[in-house]
Amino acid sequence: MKTRLLLTMALLAVVTAASAQIQLLYMDGGRNVIDRTKKLYWMDGDDDPCYSIINYKKTGNKETFSLKPKENARGQYKVAITLDAKGTPTEITVTGSGGESMKSAVKTTSGRPERDEELYNYFGGLAGYPPRASASAAVPSVSNGVPCVADVQKDGGKGTVNKIGDAAKGAFGKVKGLFKKKK
């Protein structure tokens, strides 16, 4: 039972780490999206124009960078993001090439998890990431340590964790066979 719990937690950690590339930035003026890994930034608007992040610098609790337009984007911008102690954005300032500036408080969630999940998958797809599994789909429903009947029927009596364990045992057996002494 402990193994199942540990593997489930490891799976959730991998899913969370894989989805950490895309971050939603909800501001007073709408929603922007940043992907620090691939250096992409989408502004809220018609067709969510995409920008390349250039001159990225992180100093203390401030991130500053410039935005260079891609295909359907117009204008150049400078962005400054203030982070809290955990590295979560709290305030953003976007300055246009014409001098216009917008400063706003930032939240990283809309309060509607299904909507946020939809946006993560949409922008992740634009960035070239595979769709992420929702947290509810990654964890089998368990009541008092026993999988529910629907999960057992769906998996044919074998849980996801057991399938992973069986695959690992099979791979280990093959590797172990390579190192046996030949007679």
Secondary structure, DSSP 8 states (H G I E B T S, - for coil): -HHHHHHHHHHHHHHHHHGGGEEEEEETTEEEEEETTTTEEE-SSTT--EEEEEEEEEETTEEEEEEEE-TT--S-EEEEEEE-TTS-EEEEEEEETTS-EEEEE-BS--S-HHHHHHHHHHHHHHHT------HHHHS--EETTEE-HHHHHHHTT--HHHHHHHHHHHHHHHHHHHTS---
